[in-house]
Amino acid sequence: MKPSRSLTLVVPPPRRRPQAVEEKKEETPAPPPVFGFGASGGFGGAAATFDPSVFASAPKAAAADEGDDAADAAAAEAECKAEFTPLVKLEKVEVASGEENEDVLFEAKSKSYRFVEGEWKERGLGPIKLLKHKTSGKIRLLMRREKTLKVCANFHVKPGTKIEEHAGSEKARVMVVVDCSDGDVRPTMVNMCCKFGSAEKAELFQSEFEKAMEHMKQFEGEESEEKKEGDAAADALADDLAAKADTKEAPKETEA
């Protein structure tokens, strides 16, 4: 028989782990207690100190700045007492409007139009007036533009003028007048439309205009007399010039 072999188990020694090196942390000192709690415990210990600066308020710089700003604003708003002498002295000039000797019979804000080239064109926006002359008693219609005061309608009220409501608006009135508001332009017969802010204003204007036409009937004869006097004066002047021309000596003919 063969001899039996014995097995021997060899166990390696255990490995030693390296010891962990603990890092030393830096200890931060604790802040001093406010109310005196120290190491000795209780109030007023040896380690307890009261610092009043902890409760001190911040300096009031903002309030001081606000005070300065208010003072600067008050100084800026103070009344300036300096006197300045103008280089050019302008004198007040009174300008006559031509309405000083007239009484206002009617006045209202209106917008006027003229029928030109097949359409209504605006003439201006402003007050329209019926004015009666204090001396002669004649009545005219006057309208000025609101801002520039330029005349956009000016004519005497003529008896028999047809005034009626506009077909498209009850606030407007249409009439045919001989207007002379264009300055040097010869007065011409135009279709005029006046539009008011309400139908009541338009009715009142028509009523006052019709009353003015009745009043102006008394001057129809005087106007014809004035025309006759003007024609007679023109004829007399023409005859005088013709007589002077006839009395002039004719130039003598020189002998050949």
Beta strands, then each sheet from edge to edge (+ up, - down):
strand 1: 102-116
strand 2: 119-133
strand 3: 139-144
strand 4: 151-156
strand 5: 163-166
strand 6: 169-179
strand 7: 188-196
sheet 1: 4+ 3- 2+ 1- 7+ 6- 5+
end
